[in-house]
Amino acid sequence: MLAYLDSYKIPAMRQAGLRFAGDHVIALFSRSGFSEALVEVAGRRDDVRLVPLSEFVADVIAPA
């Protein structure tokens, strides 16, 4: 999925005229976790954020 975003989707968005304000971050969400390979790649990149479901849900339903 990350390779697809890097190779196709992000270039297509730029080609369509979409401009990113400042540095962009790719956020990937997962209900069932991330592969070891993806965790390793994301650990080497500052522009990739892996968000597990537990973290996402905690932020959405946190008491005010």
C-alpha positions as CSV (number, residue, x, y, z in Angstrom):
1,M,0.0,0.0,0.0
2,L,2.8,2.5,0.9
3,A,4.6,1.7,-2.4
4,Y,1.4,2.3,-4.3
5,L,0.8,5.6,-2.6
6,D,4.4,6.7,-3.3
7,S,4.5,5.5,-6.9
8,Y,1.0,6.3,-8.2
9,K,-1.3,8.2,-5.9
10,I,0.9,11.0,-4.7
11,P,2.3,11.7,-8.1
12,A,-1.2,11.6,-9.6
13,M,-2.4,14.1,-7.0
14,R,0.5,16.5,-7.9
15,Q,-0.2,16.0,-11.6
16,A,-3.8,17.0,-11.0
17,G,-2.7,20.2,-9.5
18,L,-3.0,19.4,-5.8
19,R,-0.3,21.2,-3.8
20,F,0.7,20.2,-0.4
21,A,1.1,22.9,2.2
22,G,4.5,22.3,3.7
23,D,5.7,18.8,4.3
24,H,3.1,16.0,3.9
25,V,2.6,13.0,6.1
26,I,1.2,9.8,5.0
27,A,-1.1,8.4,7.7
28,L,-2.0,4.7,7.4
29,F,-4.7,3.3,9.7
30,S,-5.2,-0.4,10.5
31,R,-7.7,-2.4,12.4
32,S,-5.6,-5.6,12.4
33,G,-2.1,-4.2,12.7
34,F,0.8,-3.6,10.3
35,S,3.2,-6.0,8.7
36,E,6.7,-6.1,10.1
37,A,8.0,-4.9,6.8
38,L,5.8,-1.8,6.8
39,V,6.7,-1.0,10.4
40,E,10.4,-1.2,9.5
41,V,10.0,1.1,6.5
42,A,7.9,3.6,8.4
43,G,10.5,3.6,11.1
44,R,13.0,4.9,8.6
45,R,10.8,7.6,7.2
46,D,9.7,10.8,8.8
47,D,6.7,11.2,6.4
48,V,4.9,8.0,7.4
49,R,2.7,7.6,10.4
50,L,1.1,4.2,11.3
51,V,-2.0,4.6,13.4
52,P,-3.5,1.5,15.0
53,L,-7.2,1.3,15.5
54,S,-6.8,1.5,19.3
55,E,-5.1,4.8,19.0
56,F,-7.6,6.2,16.6
57,V,-10.6,5.1,18.7
58,A,-9.0,6.5,21.9
59,D,-8.6,9.9,20.3
60,V,-12.2,9.9,19.0
61,I,-14.0,8.8,22.1
62,A,-11.7,10.4,24.7
63,P,-13.8,12.2,27.4
64,A,-13.8,16.0,27.1
